């Protein structure tokens, strides 16, 4: 069990490093014009940029085993997150063929 937890933590660390190196995410968050007084989420009013960041995050977790939820945020209340779910790809494929 401890080995599984270790492996999972290592995967999370690799994923965090990959997120940290995404130039598009860095650029979007760097250019946010929020002030310390504005605690609203920038992406609530800028949905397309939120979708852009979420799509990048989705690309990083799509083919991973396990259930991951990635949230990227700053100290001003701006955040975007994405999650993959445990799915049975073979089972879903078979179900689609039955339709």
N, C-alpha and C positions, 0 to 999 in steps of 0.2 A: 504494500500500500504506500509506504513512504517513497518508494521508487516512482510510482505513478504520480504522486504529488510533485516530486522533484521534476519529473519530465514536463508536467503541466506548467509549472512555474517557469521553466526554461523556455517553453513555447510562448508564454505570455511576454517574457523578456524580449525574445526575438521579435515578436509582433510589435511591441512598444518601440523598439529600435527602428523598425520599418516605418511606423507611423511618423516618428520623429524626423525621418529623412525625406518625407514627401514634400517637395518644393511647393506644390500648389496649396497644400494645407498651411504650410509655414507662411506663405505669401498672404493668404486670406486673413489669417489671424494677426499677422504683423500689421496689416493695413487697416485693421478695425479702428474706427474713430470714436470709440466709446470713452467716456470720462469716468472717473472714479464714482461720480454721483449717479451714473446711469447703470442700474443693475438689471436692466431688461436684456433678454437674449436677442442679440443682433439678428440671428437667423430666423426669428419669428416673423420679422418684416422683410427679410431677404431670403426668401424660400429657395430661389434658384441656387444661390451660393451654398445654402445648407444641403441641398440635393447633391451639388457638386462634391462637397466634402464627404457626405455620406456614401456616395458612389465609390470614392477612392477607398474609404474604410471597408466597404463591402468587398472590393477587389482584393483586399489584403486577407480577409477571413473566409472567403468563399470556399476554398478547397481544403480547409483545415479540418482535422478531426476534433471533435469536442464542441462545446458550446461557449462561444466568446461574445462578449459585449464590450465594444470599444467606445469610450467617450473621450472627446477632445474638448478641452475647455480652457478658459483663461480666468484671471482674477476679477473680471468685470461682469460675470454672469453669462457670458457667451459660451454656448456649447452645442455640439453635434454628436450624435451617437449612432451606432449601427450594431446589429446583432445577427449572428447566424444561429440556426436552430438545428438540433439533431433531426436529420431526415433520412429516410431509407430511400436512397436514389433508385435502387432497383425496384423496390416496391411501388414507388411513384410512377416509374416508367411502365410497369405492368398495368397499373391502374389506368393510365392514360390510354393504353392499347385496348382496354375493355370498353372504353367510352365510344 
